[in-house]
Amino acid sequence: MLVSKRCLFINRHAPYGSSHPQETLDMAYALAAFEHRVSLLFMDDGVYQILHNQAPAMIGMKEISHAFRAWEDYGIEHLYVEKASLEIRGIGVEELLVNVCLVSSTELHEIMEQQDFIFSD
Amino acid sequence: MKYTLIVKDAPYQSQAADTACRFAHALIAEGHELAQVFFYFEGVFNAVANAEPPQDDRHVINNWTKLALENELELVVCSTAAQRRGVAKPLATGFRLDTLGRLVEAVSLSDRVITFGS
């Protein structure tokens, strides 16, 4: 029997500049599939990962955003987005492809303190 | 305490792999337990066989092999990440391919999970 751990994945990179977002997602979903309590946080350029209307096929990349649409089905507990990261980039919540939990940097501190482990992309 | 280390940078790309290996030695020397070292992202390049750095440079890959042999450790290379980058075989001594499932187990057993690399 595996011991369940609280894991937070911090996604700070834009989606298609490297393979890190895809591989970070693979790791997060693997942990979630085996009983770990996984949450995802998007901040800085990571917020571009959850924008609507991505067309990565134009640059030969595989779309990662469809995996976020079904995040609850994958056993992910929370999907957090840092509010300031959206505001700085002029992105409104209506431009995001899923319902997210917007958090302030103060709330982020609390969320991080609740975790057993933190992974960054 | 029980540790899992995740290495995400290639050797010589940054100091991350060197630091991770030194950290592994240090924690074992202090009486802690190393559950697993997991190589992911560009970290899978730490496992390539036949690397030949100049003689006056450190041999990062051999340092990992030494760590593994001296301590009977698991150096686990993510098979998907390695296959994607064409480095799944041959692997240097001490490394073996496995799935993210092995990391899931190690995380479950560990008190600390520490990532090296960007």
Boltz contact constraints between the chains, C-beta under 6 A:
constraints:
  - contact:
      token1: [A, 2]
      token2: [B, 108]
      max_distance: 6.0
  - contact:
      token1: [A, 3]
      token2: [B, 108]
      max_distance: 6.0
  - contact:
      token1: [A, 5]
      token2: [B, 107]
      max_distance: 6.0
  - contact:
      token1: [A, 23]
      token2: [B, 41]
      max_distance: 6.0
  - contact:
      token1: [A, 30]
      token2: [B, 100]
      max_distance: 6.0
  - contact:
      token1: [A, 30]
      token2: [B, 104]
      max_distance: 6.0
  - contact:
      token1: [A, 31]
      token2: [B, 104]
      max_distance: 6.0
  - contact:
      token1: [A, 34]
      token2: [B, 104]
      max_distance: 6.0
  - contact:
      token1: [A, 117]
      token2: [B, 113]
      max_distance: 6.0
